[in-house]
Amino acid sequence: MATKAGGYGDSLSLGYSTDPNLLIGAGGWHYFFTPGDRLVNYSKSYRFVEVNSSFYSYIPLQVALNWRRKVPRGFVFSVRAHRDITHKHKLRISEETIRAQNYMKRFCEALGSEALVYSSPPSFEPTEENLMVAERFFEGAERGKFALVWETRGKMWSATKTKAALRRILMETDVTHSTDLSYQDPVYTNKLVYSRIFGPAREVIRHGQYSIKDSQLNRTIEISGKYLGQKKRVMISFHSVRMYEDAARMIKGTQSPMS
């Protein structure tokens, strides 16, 4: 979700994080209400975005090519895999998932995307069968120059035995684990660390809290710094209600006093 308040262009022109391997942005530019082209204006305030619309529809490749041409050379896209793969077929290999994966590969290549993100629903629980299904899928997934990222959802994935099994699968298939770094660490990362930040739960939002807390933001900055110290590339995609403001807060929090 995202706030629909406008006027971001002036207030969020904060520059970028001082570390080139730290990419901070949000889940799309649809709500980045500014005069003119929203993607162009977004790319002036951030150098990274996660494309979420690819989860809901098969966007024409020409559209992706047009998006790529609108942004600066160093601007980075990541792409969320279509829900046919993660929610309809739940990573089970079929003719449809193979076609969908093929399309996602071409879409990522058109954008020059650095990451393809699979978000499993909470209903995809860490049963022995589902773990085997996931392992088979990622072993055979059509790949390109982009990294594969898997976001697991649901409390059952936090069990110690489950985390050990998940870590093995991710290591063997070279897939990085996406978690919300504001409260949870991934079980495995390769050269890429990827985090989708959602902030407070829905019940908290109903009480008027729309941005992530300072403590959550500080934890995200601290954990990101740890991985940057390991020479990894870190991508932080905010999906909180006020995702643009939260991304800007993190950028400001990572800038050196002299920047």
Protein Blocks (a to p, Z undefined) as FASTA:
>chain_A
ZZfbehklmmmmnbjafblkbccddedjklmccehjfklmmmmmpccdcdfklmmpccdf
klmmmmmmmpcfklccdddddfklmmmnnopacfklmmmmmmmmmmmmmnopabdcdddd
fklccbfklmmmmmmmmmmpccdfbdcddddedjklmpmklmmmmmmmmmmnopacdddf
klpccfbdcfbccdddebjafklmmnopabdcfklmmmmmmmmmmmmmnopacddddfbf
klmlmmmmmmmmmpcfkZZ
